[in-house]
Amino acid sequence: MPSFDLQDLYAFLALNEHGSFRSAAEAICISQSALSRRIEKLENLLGVRLFDRTTRRVTLTQIGRTFAPRAQHLLLEFEDALAGIGDRAAHGTGLVTVACVPSAANYFMPQVITRFRTRFPKARIKVVDTSAGEVASAVQHHQADFGLSFLSSIDVGLIFMPLVDETYRAVCRRDDPLARRASLSWTEFFGGDYIWLDKPSGNRQLLDQALGSIKPARPPVCETRHVTAMLGMVNAGLGIAAVPEMAVPDYAYPSLVQIPLTDPVVKRQVGLVKKAGKALSPLAAGLEAEIVSFYQASA
């Protein structure tokens, strides 16, 4: 593929339009010698002669006449593409895709998107609510503009921008006797009926590392892959569960109560996951800024 500057095409079209080096050079504000070099460079790269030159007139060759409309079309398409990008950025149209762990998506993304759409009402937002591992994979493989997850392990080529630390808490129904407790140890937690997470869960992997030698006295009532499913089990009265605090907003689960878990206190760090060296689009950067602003306001 020949490597040439777009300015070479503008020079070619100007010379075709004006028919002389002097007039064409004046039209595109360069010297006649610079114009001549551009035409010569283009002909050498293409390996053909584009113009017949006489002392009075410069005219296209047969090949030049075939090439001229294609060059014009190429430049028009390029200019239209640039104009379209500028228009989308200026008017806030387009799609932003965010890969997000379900607890974070449920906790604050509705509020963030509501605020974001007051600024960019024509924007479309796609929230891919999935596991922490899948969030990283989506960002890594360009299936999402950026991600929102907790720090467990970051793949090569990704960067993690921490936003907030949150603790894991026990959750039970308001009519459960445990609801009156000020705190609960992990040993006490594992001593009753509890719902636990499946091994592939990112939260499960984090908890297994943090709890170390603490072994459950009994098996769980059931296991789920996601925290949101655990909360449904708790709400049905099947037992208690250990979840990150943002997973249980009061407005969404008024029938449930959070109890601090101790010995040890386990935390996870939530933040943005981005592809290293990749700049976000103006619209995606705007949504990212809205997320950061939300966390700062709620800290």
Protein Blocks (a to p, Z undefined) as FASTA:
>chain_A
ZZddfklmmmmmmmmmnopaklmmmmnopafklmmmmmmmmmmmnopafbdcdfkbccdd
fklmmmmmmmmmmmmmmmmmmmmmmmmmmnopacddddddfklmmmmmmmmmmmmmmmmm
mbccddddddfklmmmmmmnopafbdcdddfbdcehiacddfbdcdddddddfklmklmp
fbdcfklmmmmccddddfklmklmmmmmmnmmaccfbdcfbdcfbfklmmmmmmnonacc
dddfklmcfklmmmbccdddehiaddddddddddehiacdfklmmmmmmmmmmmmmmZZ
